[in-house]
Amino acid sequence: MDVDIAFLVANQGLAGPGKLVYDPFVGTGSIIVAAAHFGAMTVSRANDFINRLKKQLKIQRLNSILNYKEIMIDVRTDV
């Protein structure tokens, strides 16, 4: 779900401090992230979301390292 729509849904659902938001299917996690932004406690059933998030963070870090190495190689060859 688009991030803007997730924030609208969480806002319309009155997510806030002291409220509980349960997302049984999680998907991309945009609803629970938006609800948590408003201060609500969030619960999800799908454990795959956490694993996918960890995997995505590792991929992003690896991509950052590879991009840095490419930049450094370009800088060295430009001299």
Buried (B, 14 or more C-beta within 10 A) or exposed (E): EEEEEBBEBBBEBEBEEEBEBEBEEBBBBBBBBBBBEBEBBBEBEBEEBEEBEEEEEEEEEEEEEEEEEEEEEEEEEEE
